[in-house]
Amino acid sequence: MSDLLSVVIERTGSFLEEMPKSLRKKKGQFFTSRETAVFMAGMFDLSRLPEDVCVLDPGAGSGILAAALVDQLNQAEHIHRIHLTCYETDPEITPLLRKNLAFLKRRSHIPLEYELLTGDYILTQQHDFKGDLLAVPDPPKYDLIIANPPYLRVTRDDPAALAMPTVVHGAPNLYFLFASMSLFNLKPGAEMVYIIPRSWTSGLYFLYFRRYLFSVGKLTRVHLFASRDKVFKEEEVLQETMIIKVKKTSDAPKTILVTSNQSNGDFHNITSLNVPYTSVVAGKDIYLFLPTTAEEMAVIHKIHSYEHTLPEEGLRMRTGVVVDFRQGEDLRKEPGEHIVPLFYSQHIRDGRVHHNPSGKDFDWIVDEKPGLIQKNKNYVFCKRFTAKEEHRRLQCGLYLAEDFPQYRFIGTQNKINYVDHVDGSEMDIPTTYGVYALLNSTLFDVYYRVLNGSTQVNSTEVNSIPVPPVEKIRQIGQRVKAAGDLTTPACDSIVIEVAYA
Ligand SMILES: C[S@@+](CC[C@H](N)C(=O)[O-])C[C@H]1O[C@@H](n2cnc3c(N)ncnc32)[C@H](O)[C@@H]1O
């Protein structure tokens, strides 16, 4: 391959030597590695392109992605002209970008024109996006868009967030404002390839973005990086990252190709799986399920064989109420009158909840404030935070009121979640065991990991998982209790036999 990208990468290296990382971090500026850029540029379907191709690289940095795509286009015989547009606001990098664009124009086999826009990608187009009075009647549209957008949280009253209210719901991040704008910038039927964090695939904050994305376009390909710490090799970006290809169309494909690589930078050893579109994009909150193996796919299939969620079966996961560092005056190191146990995630062990105070920590809380305590009833506790290297995301413990008969109330720290009846009545013992067995099963743990790539367990997401009817949950519970074995293998066999055989 005639390799324009190599020159751009080399020049970027010199820029990096002079520009401190801390400064670039503030601007959300991280550069794509050579291997990733080539992989991304290779994801487009070039066969359907017109002779004159309009290409956009918003937030172009030094032009790495643009160069990788120009290399790719130079190999497509039916293309006669490339119109390349780059947006970049950082005055520190625009001289290098300008130099690299001039180089691409000089050296591309196919005639190339370029335009470098130094205005803000979001703000300069906000009226077009909103379709308001100041909108350009016929804004430019593109055949191909390739981007590594800035990863930068902004406040809800940031001009960029205010510019795109339809996609903002909760804490906005520039990366999904860019992705939405790019979808808007595509011609009908055209494709964009974006490298973005994985956070948008679940969770309420990104709901409006997902709604926009899936109403205006359809996901056609996904690439997952198995380990998050090496995508931007030199850059040390600790973000779970993915590459998506989105087509501007209302027709969903039958399947989505989900690929993943084990060691980053090595795009030669790729695992690939064709997953039915309806298995990837599912639920009323449009969550994304991204299996990378046939086993994970089978798990999704099994869980989706039920329709109702925990709340629809009268049960709900909630988050513990005590934010201990804010409630210092109510916490105690010793038990006493009007003092009740406060439960932390470290009390969840081997499937049970053990309140074994060390005497050093604040393991107790006064029972005076109703908002800080809850009835001593049967619950299933679940850790909210787990470490990346831990085997399971869902780590649960059975909490039985009868184990703590001396208390009417207890406290739960907000680093645990707990399952309770929606109406506040007490779960009976079989239901409690049954919920525990489901959450402690391999099936649910794998499902949750496919749904949410992060290490946190979010109660809203658990409440969206389809579960068997409550009668079956009770049956599972009766069997698990009778077996007297709370381990995952024991739960697995009973859960499968009763509800998923
Ligand atoms: C994550 S970097 C990626 C750079 C390049 N595309 C690459 O892949 O190497 C994002 C770039 O977007 C630029 N940027 C940030 N906000 C912008 C905005 N509102 N409009 C245009 N460019 C912006 C940053 O200066 C930065 O160079």
The ligand as an ORCA input file, in Angstrom:
! r2SCAN-3c Opt
* xyz 0 1
  C      -9.572     12.399     20.444
  S      -8.807     13.625     19.427
  C      -8.636     12.706     17.958
  C      -7.700     13.271     16.958
  C      -7.644     12.517     15.652
  N      -8.944     12.401     15.027
  C      -7.073     11.139     15.829
  O      -7.840     10.188     15.737
  O      -5.872     11.003     16.063
  C     -10.124     14.772     19.160
  C      -9.743     16.082     18.477
  O     -10.915     16.893     18.427
  C     -10.546     18.258     18.597
  N     -11.748     18.970     19.075
  C     -12.207     19.053     20.341
  N     -13.345     19.755     20.386
  C     -13.635     20.121     19.108
  C     -14.702     20.828     18.509
  N     -15.705     21.277     19.264
  N     -14.690     21.012     17.185
  C     -13.677     20.520     16.427
  N     -12.631     19.833     16.938
  C     -12.612     19.638     18.266
  C      -9.417     18.191     19.606
  O      -8.600     19.343     19.557
  C      -8.690     16.912     19.188
  O      -7.629     17.199     18.321
*
